[in-house]
Amino acid sequence: MIQLKVKTDVRAGVLEVLEEIRPALAMHGGNAELVSIEDGVVKLKLAGACQGCPMSVITFGVAMKEMLLEKFPNEIKDVVWE
C-alpha cells in the first residue's frame, strides 16, 4: 500500500512539473506528455513544434530533467524522452 502511494505521488509530481513548464512550451507551439514511469525512469514525449526542434535538447535537459531529478532525487533515477 505504501509503495502505491509513493508511485502516485511521483506521478502527480511529474504531472505538476509538466504543468509548470507547459506554458513556455506552448508559447513555441510545443507540448510534453508523460508516457510512463517504470523502475525510477520517467519517459516523456515531446509533442507539437518540440518534436525535432534542436532547442528541445536544452529545454528537456535543463528544464524538465533537472526539475524532476531535483524534486524526486530518491524516486527518479533518470528522465528520457521518445
Protein Blocks (a to p, Z undefined) as FASTA:
>chain_A
ZZmmmmmmmmmmmmmmmmmmmmmmmmnopacddfbdcehiacdddehjlnopaklmmmmm
mmmmmmmmmmmmmlpmbdcdZZ
